[in-house]
Every structure is written in C-alpha cells, then in structure tokens.
C-alpha cells in the first residue's frame, strides 16, 4: 500500500485515479510497461466487466482485480489519503464514471484525485482491418442476402466499384475517394470470406494477404534484397523479370484479361509487345475497330492511357451537353 497519513493541520492527499484503456485489436496481456507498473503499484484495481479479456492475464500476473463499478463519489473517496486506484476501462470506456468525475470536478465540492488516462495498448497501422474482417464474418453468418452470395454473383460489383473508384480519383474528391476505396476493399474481404466456405479449396483473408505480401517482397529485391534500383525504369525491369520467372508464361498475352474495356485491352497488348521487343506490326484492316486499335497503340507508346484520355474527353462532352440543355431553359 502506498497510502500516506496526512500530518495534523495539512490537507489529505486526494490520491490518484488511473483510467487504463486497452485495444481489443491487440492480443490480451500485451500491455505497455507503464501500464504494468501502474497495475503492480496500485492500491486497488477495478473493472466493471467480469468478462473483460484482460482479466485472466492480469490475475495470472498476480494482480488482484475487483469486479466493481463504483460511482464517481465512491471512487474519489477510496483514493483519499494518497491511494492509487486503477480502473480497467470496459469496451464502452465507462462513460458514466468519467461523466460523474467531470461533474464532481466542476462542482468544486471535493478535493479531486489526480486523474490519468493511460493507454495500455495501442492499435498498429491497419488495425481497423481486423474490425472489417469481424464485421464481414458476422454479416456472412447472419444476413440472409450476404450468406447466399457467391464469387460469380458478386463479380459485377467488383467491376462497378472499381469504376466508381476511378471516377473518384479523376474527380479529385478526397471524401469520395476514401469511401470508394472502402467499397473496393469490401469486395476483397467479402470474396475472401466466401472462399472460407468452399469445401474443396478453402482459403481466408490471411491467405490472401500472405500471398500478396510474399509477391511484393519477391518482386522488390531492391527493397528487401541485395539488388539496387535508382530509377522507376529499373524498378519496372526488376518487376517484369521476377514476374516472368514466377509465371513461366509461353506468351506475352497470357494474363491479359480479354473482358476489360477495348481501349485498355488494346493498350495492354501493345505494351506487352513493346516491352518484349517483339516485331509484331498492327493488323491491317478496314473499319473503326482497327483505327481505334492503332490509336490505342499510339497512345500507349506515348505514355498516355487511352481509356483515361477517352473518359476525359467524354466528360467534357457531357459538360457541353449539360450546358446546352441549360441554355435551352
């Protein structure tokens, strides 16, 4: 106990309250050193939630935790005389207690203990992705619509969301961009959750993440290995070289999805031919298709995305249409 008795004629030490917060996205028991120090030196440790995930680990470490939810005045009284009380906050953050302490402090009627907010564990970057995985899992199990979805049934939404993301990028709307990135991310998590239910070849979001992590590390030897690259062109060479070894393709056209928009498809094929140094002339023929193919190949060779260029022109056309419609009012 670290309580001290006040000398005659002196004001008693009001003590100290430590509100200990933890993240449910970090494994229980992994607490910061200041948190363990506060817990070990406290005169009393309280927690209102008897099922709090930290309690078994605290007790295993020899820390007595009382399952109690004292009111603000009761807590202040228990600190009188220099006592330190640590409150392990629940998932809701104990708003009734903190509001009560704020009212007491504002009343000026009592000597308030020192109040310290001590984060015992912190979210790492990307921690909210764990929330998304948990939410998606519950939706998959409990939602009548989501529980029946298949990869094929969701495919069209992936295409739609990708287009909406591109539009948000071209519009330059940051709020819209953040939202559309979330919609694209949802497609990935949703498909990964569906994949867990496959009876023959199940995989999870962790398998998806592990695959892309391994791919990124392997294709960036200048970052994770001994090779060097000082220009974007050298990085591209590394990428293409390692990709060729991984895929062991017999044709540069392998891996080019034929279902993508025509201009993008033409530009991608032209890019593969140019990168491989293949002497393949454009096919000759009459009609707008061959003309568009030539334009897409030319745009790609000049470093222009023909799809983006056509969309920009189409948007300008749309604006002109709207202006004309407004002029007729």
N, C-alpha and C positions, 0 to 999 in steps of 0.2 A: 504494500500500500504506500502511495506517495502523498497521502494527505498530511497537512501540517496544521497544527493548532495555532490560532491567532493569539498574539500577546494581548494582555488586558489593554483596552483603550484603542486597539487597532481594528481596522476593517477586515473581516474574514476574507480569505482568498475565495473568490467565487468559483474557481476551478476552470475546467476546460471540457468542451464537448467536441468530439471529432466525428464528423459525418463521413463514413467510409463508403465510397462508391466503387462498384466493380462493373466490368463489362461482361455480358453474357456471351460475347463473341470470343472470349479468351477462356481457355480451359480453367476450371475451378482450381484454386490452390496456387496459381501463378500470380502472386501478388508482388508489388514493389517492396523494396527494403524499408522505406519509410512506413509503409502500411504494416509490415510485420513488427517493426519497432513500436508503433503506436498500439498495436494489439497486445504485445507482450508486456508493455509497461502500464497499461490501463488498469484502473481500479475496478472497472466493470465493463463488460462488453455485452451489448444488447442487440437483438434482431427480432423484428416483429414477425418475420416469415419463418416458421419452423421448417419449411421445405427449401429454404434458400440453398442453392448448390454449393456455397462456400462453407456451410456449417460443418459437414463431415471432415473437411480438411483442416479447419481451424481446431476442431476438437482433437483430431489426430495429432496436431502440433502441441497439444497440451493447454489450449486456451479455452477457458470456460466461457460459454456463451449462454446468456439467459434469453429465453424466448419471451420477450416482453415488448409492449408498445406503450411506454409511458407518455402521458400528456406532457406538454411543454413545461408547465409549472413543476410537475413531479420530477422531471429530468433536471431542471435547474436546481431544485432542492438537493437532489442526490449529488450534485457537483460541489455543493457548498463545503468549504473547508479545504479547498485545494484538490479535490478529487478530479480525476480524468475519466470520462465515460466515452467509450467508442460505440457509435451506433452504426451497425452494418446495414446500409440502406437496402431496401427492397427494390424490385424492378421498377416500381412506380416512383421511387425516390422519396417516399414518406412525406408527401406534401402537407398532410395535416400537422405533422410535427414541425416542419420548417415554418409553416404559416403561423403556428402558435408561438414559436420562438420569436418570429418577427414582431408579432403583436406585443409580446412581453417587453421586447427591447424598446419598442416605440412608446410603451406606456410610461416608462421611467420609474415604475414602482419597485422594481427589484434590481439587485446587482447582477448583471448578466455574466455568465462564464464566457471565456474566450471561445469562439466558435470557429472551427476549422473544417473546411471541405477538403478531404484528402482522397484523390483518385487512387485506388489501389491497383487498378489495371487499366490499360489503355487499348483502344482499338488500333490495330495496324492498318496501313493503307489497304483498301479493298475489303475491309471487314464487313461492310454493309452487303457485300455479295453473299455472305452467309445468310443474312436475313432473306434475301431474294430466293435462295435455294430452299429455305424453310417454308416460306410463303407459297412457293410453287409446289412443293411437296404436299402441303395441306390442300391446296386448290385441286391438285390432281386426284387426291383421295376423296374429297368431299363435294366437289362441284359436278353436277350432272352433265354439263356440257364438256368441261375440260377432261373429265375422266374417260370420255369416249373418243377423244381426238387421236388421230394417227399422224405419222410423218407425212403421208400423202395428203391428208386432209388439211394440214397446216401449211403446206408448201407455198400456196398462193399468198399467204400472209407474209411470209419471209420476203417475197418479191415486192409486195406493196410497201412494207416497212422500209426496205432498202431504198425504194424510190422516194419515199417521204423524207428519209434521211438526206438524200442527195439534194432534194428541194430546200430543206432547211439550211444546208451548207451554202447553197447558191444564193438564198435569200439573206444570209448573214444574220439571222435571228438567233441569238445565243440561247434564249429560253427555249425556243422551238428545237434547237439543236440538242440541248440536254434531254428534252423529252423524247425526241426521236431516237437518240442513242439508247435510251432506256427501252424503247419498244423493240429495237433490234436485239438488244441483249436478252429481252424476254423470250424472243424466238429461240435463241441458243439454249437458254435454261429449260424452256418448255420441251424442246426436242430431246434434250439430254434426259429429262425426267421420263418422257415417253420411252426412251431407249432402255431405261431400267426395268421396264415391264416385259421386255422381249424375252421369250422363253428359250430361244436358241442362242442368241449372242447379245446378252445384256451389257450395257456399259453406263457409266454415270457421268455427271458433270466433272468429277475429279479425273476421270479417264480422258475426257475432252481437254481439260486444262493441262493435264500431264502430257498429252500428245503435242499440243501446240507449244508448250514450254520446251520440250525436247527438240522440236523442229526449229524453234527460234535460236536456241543455243547452238545447234549444229550448223545452221546457216549464217551464223555470225561469228566465225572463227577469229575475226579481227577484234571482237569484243571479249569473247570467252576463251579464246585460244591464243596461239602464238603468231598467227598471221597478222599482217598490217593492211590497213586501207585508209588512205587520207582523203579520198575524193568519193563522191557519190557513184561515179563510174566504176571505181574499184570495188565498192560495196556490191554493186549490181553484178559484177563479174563473179565475186565470191558466191553470191546467192544463186546465180544461174548454174555455176559449176557444181555446187553441192546438191542443188535440186536435180541436176541431170544424173548424178551418181545415185541419189535416192530412188528416183523414178525408173531409171533404166528404160526410157521410152525408145521405141523404134521409129517414131515420127514426131516432128516438132508440132504436129497438130493434135497430138494426144493431150488431153486435159483442157482443151478449149471447148467450153460448153456451147453447143450449137443452138441452144434455146435462148441465148441472150439477144438483145436488140441487134438488128442487122448491121448498123454502122459500127457498133462496138465489136461485133464478130469479125467484120472485115478488117478493122484496125488491129485486132489481136492477131489475126493470121498474118497480116503484113509485118507486124512486129516480130513474130516468131521467125519468119523468113529472113528479115533483115538481120536479126541478132545471130542467126545461124549462118549467115553469109551464103545462103542458097541462091543460085541463079535461076529463080523462078519468075518469069515475066507474068504480068497480069493477063488473065484470059481475055481474048478479044471476042467481042460480040456486040450486038445492037440492043438498044433498049436502055431504060433509065437505070436498071439494076447494075449494068456494067459501068455506067457513068458514075453511079454512087460508089461502087467498089473502088474505082480509080480515085475519086475524091477522098474516100476514107484512107486509102493507102498513102496518098499525098499528105494528108493532114498528119497521119502518124509519123511519117518521115520528117515532118517539120516540127514535131513535138507538140502537136495540137490534138486534143481529144475530140474527135468528130462528133460524138454524142453530146458532149458538153457544149460544143460550138453550135450545134443544131438546136439544142434546148434554149440557148441564149437568144438565138435568132427567133425561135418560136415564141419566147416570152415577149420579145419586142413586138412581134406580130400581134400577140394577144393584147398588149397595151394599146397598140394602134386601133385594134377593133373596139376596145372599150372606149377609147377617146372618140371614135366615130359614132358609137352608139350614144355617148353623152351629148355630142354636138347636135344630134337629131331631136333631143328632147325639147 
